[in-house]
C-alpha cells in the first residue's frame, strides 16, 4: 500500500508506484499488508521520483509524528490560501470606509 499526500494535506492510497501522481511521488508512505513494521511509531517513506537501476526506490524511516506534522502543515497552508480575506473593520463613524 502506498499513501501519498496532496497539496491540501489529504492522503490517497495506491497499490502501484506508477499510480502515484507526480505531485505526491517525492514522499510516499509504504506499507506491506502482511507486516506490522512501518505501521506504528515509525513509518517507511519512499521517494518515487528516483528509480534505481535495479527498479527499486530509496526508502527511509520517518517518525509517525513527523508524517502527521506534514499533513497538518499542508492542511494549514491550504486553508490559509483559500480562506477569504478578513472583513475591513468599521471606521470611526461606525461603517466601513467612513
N, C-alpha and C positions, 0 to 999 in steps of 0.2 A: 504494500500500500504506500502510495506517495502522496503527501499532503503539501500543497503549496499555498502561498498567501498572496492575495491580490492587493491592489493599491488601497482598497477600502479596509483592509485588515480582516477580510473574510477568508476562511480556509476552504479549499476544494480538494477532493480526493480523486486520484487517477491510479490506474493499475500499471501503466507502462510509461517509461520516461518520455517516449515520443508524444504522449498525450498531454504532457505538461506544457502550457503555453510559454512563450518566450519571457513574458513578464514575471513568471514565477520560477524560472529554471535555476536561478543563482542560489536559492536556498530552499531545499525540498526535504521535508521530514520523511525518512524512510523507515518502514516497519515491516517485519516479517510476521505474517499472521500466525505462524506456529511457534513463536518465541515471545517471551516477555521482556527480553533485553531490549533496551531502547524505548520502553513504554512508560517508565516510572519517573524517576528524578533526572535521568539523563536520556536525551534523545539522540538519534543518529540523523545527521543532516548532510545531504549530498549537494554538490554543485554540478548540476546537469548542463552547465554551459561549456564544460570542457571534458570531452570524452577522451579517455586514454587510448593508446594504440591497441590495447587488448579488449576494448569495448566496455570497460568499467568506468566508474566515476569516482572522484575523490569524495570520501565520506569522513566527517569529523563528529565528535560528540559535542553536545550543547546542553547546558543545564535547562531543565524544563522552565524554570523561571525566566531565563533569557529569551526562550521562544515565546512565552506568554507576554513578556515585555514588548517584544517586537510587534505582536498582534495589537496590543494596547496602543503603542506609538502610532502605528499606521491608522488605526481607527480614529485616534485623536486628530491626526493630521487631516484625515478625510473630513471629519466633522468641521474642523476649522476652515477648510476650503469651501465647504458647501453651506455653512451657516450664513444666514442673512446678516448684513451689517447692522450694528446696533442703531436703534432709532435716535434721532437727534433730540437732545434734551431741550425742553421748553426754555425760551428766553425769559428775561425778567418780566415781560408783560404777560406771561402765562401761556403763550403759544409759541410753537417752533418758528423761528425766523423773525421773531418780532419784538 
